[in-house]
């Protein structure tokens, strides 16, 4: 009986967190924060090059099952995204710096070929008001966030693809 109450309380807390995260308004512009590529080179998020293309940002941590599901689903749509939209896809990981090798191993294991960036200090996470993972951002060619999705369920990848196609289909 006690574990049932804990499970129910956890479920309710999760539902509240999901609805709160989904209700957050997206910032008008892609926030500026210092992150690094997989080689340790510091990059500012506002200056990630995507000339003539939109930007799809997939945020993740290795322990987030929803984020892993989102990355796997978006990987399956990689060719469709490339052929039907003008979009550059990147991943931003929030695991601690000590887990960089684990992050790279996981990326290879799942065959995620998108550019991967690391944000071990959570600068971008704070600047973009990300409190729940995954958060998926669609950024237009003017660095404006035009779509924000908190949480991920199977089928959401089609909604994201539709949002990308609205911007400028090929």
Secondary structure, DSSP 8 states (H G I E B T S, - for coil): -HHHHHHHHHHHHHHHHHHHHHHS---SB----EEEETTS-EEEGGG---TTSEEEEEEE-TT-HHHHHHHHHHHHTHHHHHHHB-EEEEEEE-S-GGGHHHHHHHHHHHT--SEEEE-TT-HHHHHTT--SS-EEEEE-TTSBEEEEEES--TTHHHHHHHHHHHHHB-
